[in-house]
Amino acid sequence: MGEELLLNKKILVMGVANKRSIAWGCAKTMEEQGATIIYTYQNERMKKSIQKLVPNEKYLIECDVSSDENIKNAFAEVEKRFGKVDGIVHAIAYANREELQGDIMNTSREGYEMAQDISAYSLIAVAKYGKDILNNPASIVTLTYMGSTRAIPNYNVMGVAKAALESSMRYLARDMGKFGVRVNAISAGAMKTLAVTGVADHSSLLKESERRTVDHHSVTLEEIGGVCAFLMSDLSKGIVGDVIYVDKGVHLI
Ligand SMILES: NC(=O)c1ccc[n+]([C@@H]2O[C@H](COP(=O)([O-])OP(=O)(O)OC[C@H]3O[C@@H](n4cnc5c(N)ncnc54)[C@H](O)[C@@H]3O)[C@@H](O)[C@H]2O)c1
């Protein structure tokens, strides 16, 4: 009792690379709340890594979001194996290492496009094809960071992509409403994941973020997972098109 916020719900989680992934924190908490979790992974290399966490192949489906074809096929496979699902967690971002340092003026056209494509456009593509495999009602949650609205050292092109992601999220929330799909974002505090190690001097970023929390303890995967479970649940039916900060107050200070 009390542990079944997501009983009978099937949630597709995109973006688990390893046990430190925010997507993994979300998956674990949602599973504890009764959900069945289906995972997509980027490529063969990621498959090896995720298999250590999810040994049952049935729950693993390949999906590289840089290709529409790939997303379409992956979602068709999800439906074939599990039928319609009740939610999608989009926890995917990428920028070239060279773009995540120094001055924003050094951003190349190609690097900019890459960051936008994988980190922002992919949410639109996921919603577009996801619509066909989502129940009514359903919920989509994406992961963002306050570098979208603040100039964070070295975060640069990814901050620009997060601004686009948050805006895409709002427009999607408007247009997916007629299908009974809510769309929201979690703005997570900085945590040490594979993605963050691409940002130059990320150890300073992590240290400074921890220092700026209200109690000097960085947010945990469980804390982010809890909010993700809430946003997937019927308890949050009234929340549409919003960015929920889960950063222990860093954005306040
Ligand atoms: N770590 C942080 O401090 C932090 C803070 C706020 C928001 N976020 C966001 O959380 C999300 C998850 O990142 P994370 O920090 O857990 O790192 P992570 O490295 O564990 O996850 C990133 C995931 O993106 C996937 N990915 C990259 N390119 C892809 C592609 N072309 N197709 C499919 N998948 C692809 C990777 O395989 C990986 O699983 C990202 O959107 C990130 O920007 C992270």
Ligand as a Chemical Component Dictionary entry (heavy atoms), coordinates in Angstrom:
data_LIG
# 
_chem_comp.id                   LIG 
_chem_comp.type                 NON-POLYMER 
_chem_comp.pdbx_formal_charge   0 
_chem_comp.three_letter_code    LIG 
# 
loop_
_chem_comp_atom.comp_id 
_chem_comp_atom.atom_id 
_chem_comp_atom.alt_atom_id 
_chem_comp_atom.type_symbol 
_chem_comp_atom.charge 
_chem_comp_atom.model_Cartn_x 
_chem_comp_atom.model_Cartn_y 
_chem_comp_atom.model_Cartn_z 
_chem_comp_atom.pdbx_ordinal 
LIG N1  N1  N 0  23.715 15.157 -15.283 1  
LIG C1  C1  C 0  23.254 16.377 -15.076 2  
LIG O1  O1  O 0  23.822 17.153 -14.322 3  
LIG C2  C2  C 0  21.971 16.814 -15.736 4  
LIG C3  C3  C 0  21.272 17.909 -15.198 5  
LIG C4  C4  C 0  20.097 18.303 -15.828 6  
LIG C5  C5  C 0  19.635 17.641 -16.943 7  
LIG N2  N2  N 1  20.343 16.568 -17.435 8  
LIG C6  C6  C 0  19.818 15.882 -18.626 9  
LIG O2  O2  O 0  19.418 14.578 -18.288 10 
LIG C7  C7  C 0  19.383 13.791 -19.475 11 
LIG C8  C8  C 0  20.098 12.478 -19.223 12 
LIG O3  O3  O 0  21.491 12.691 -19.086 13 
LIG P1  P1  P 0  22.365 12.073 -17.916 14 
LIG O4  O4  O 0  23.002 13.197 -17.202 15 
LIG O5  O5  O -1 21.598 11.070 -17.151 16 
LIG O6  O6  O 0  23.566 11.382 -18.708 17 
LIG P2  P2  P 0  23.705 9.928  -19.408 18 
LIG O7  O7  O 0  24.969 10.027 -20.165 19 
LIG O8  O8  O 0  23.580 8.870  -18.406 20 
LIG O9  O9  O 0  22.472 9.871  -20.400 21 
LIG C9  C9  C 0  22.468 10.473 -21.671 22 
LIG C10 C10 C 0  21.835 9.483  -22.595 23 
LIG O10 O10 O 0  21.638 10.050 -23.887 24 
LIG C11 C11 C 0  21.773 9.000  -24.796 25 
LIG N3  N3  N 0  21.948 9.470  -26.159 26 
LIG C12 C12 C 0  22.859 10.360 -26.638 27 
LIG N4  N4  N 0  22.742 10.472 -27.971 28 
LIG C13 C13 C 0  21.737 9.643  -28.352 29 
LIG C14 C14 C 0  21.151 9.295  -29.598 30 
LIG N5  N5  N 0  21.577 9.807  -30.751 31 
LIG N6  N6  N 0  20.126 8.395  -29.594 32 
LIG C15 C15 C 0  19.676 7.859  -28.457 33 
LIG N7  N7  N 0  20.203 8.140  -27.252 34 
LIG C16 C16 C 0  21.218 9.019  -27.197 35 
LIG C17 C17 C 0  22.969 8.242  -24.287 36 
LIG O11 O11 O 0  23.040 6.941  -24.833 37 
LIG C18 C18 C 0  22.687 8.225  -22.793 38 
LIG O12 O12 O 0  21.948 7.094  -22.440 39 
LIG C19 C19 C 0  20.016 14.650 -20.551 40 
LIG O13 O13 O 0  19.004 15.302 -21.286 41 
LIG C20 C20 C 0  20.789 15.668 -19.747 42 
LIG O14 O14 O 0  21.035 16.860 -20.448 43 
LIG C21 C21 C 0  21.494 16.149 -16.846 44 
# 
loop_
_chem_comp_bond.comp_id 
_chem_comp_bond.atom_id_1 
_chem_comp_bond.atom_id_2 
_chem_comp_bond.value_order 
_chem_comp_bond.pdbx_ordinal 
LIG N1  C1  SING 1  
LIG C1  O1  DOUB 2  
LIG C1  C2  SING 3  
LIG C2  C3  SING 4  
LIG C2  C21 DOUB 5  
LIG C3  C4  DOUB 6  
LIG C4  C5  SING 7  
LIG C5  N2  DOUB 8  
LIG N2  C6  SING 9  
LIG N2  C21 SING 10 
LIG C6  O2  SING 11 
LIG C6  C20 SING 12 
LIG O2  C7  SING 13 
LIG C7  C8  SING 14 
LIG C7  C19 SING 15 
LIG C8  O3  SING 16 
LIG O3  P1  SING 17 
LIG P1  O4  DOUB 18 
LIG P1  O5  SING 19 
LIG P1  O6  SING 20 
LIG O6  P2  SING 21 
LIG P2  O7  DOUB 22 
LIG P2  O8  SING 23 
LIG P2  O9  SING 24 
LIG O9  C9  SING 25 
LIG C9  C10 SING 26 
LIG C10 O10 SING 27 
LIG C10 C18 SING 28 
LIG O10 C11 SING 29 
LIG C11 N3  SING 30 
LIG C11 C17 SING 31 
LIG N3  C12 SING 32 
LIG N3  C16 SING 33 
LIG C12 N4  DOUB 34 
LIG N4  C13 SING 35 
LIG C13 C14 SING 36 
LIG C13 C16 DOUB 37 
LIG C14 N5  SING 38 
LIG C14 N6  DOUB 39 
LIG N6  C15 SING 40 
LIG C15 N7  DOUB 41 
LIG N7  C16 SING 42 
LIG C17 O11 SING 43 
LIG C17 C18 SING 44 
LIG C18 O12 SING 45 
LIG C19 O13 SING 46 
LIG C19 C20 SING 47 
LIG C20 O14 SING 48 
# 
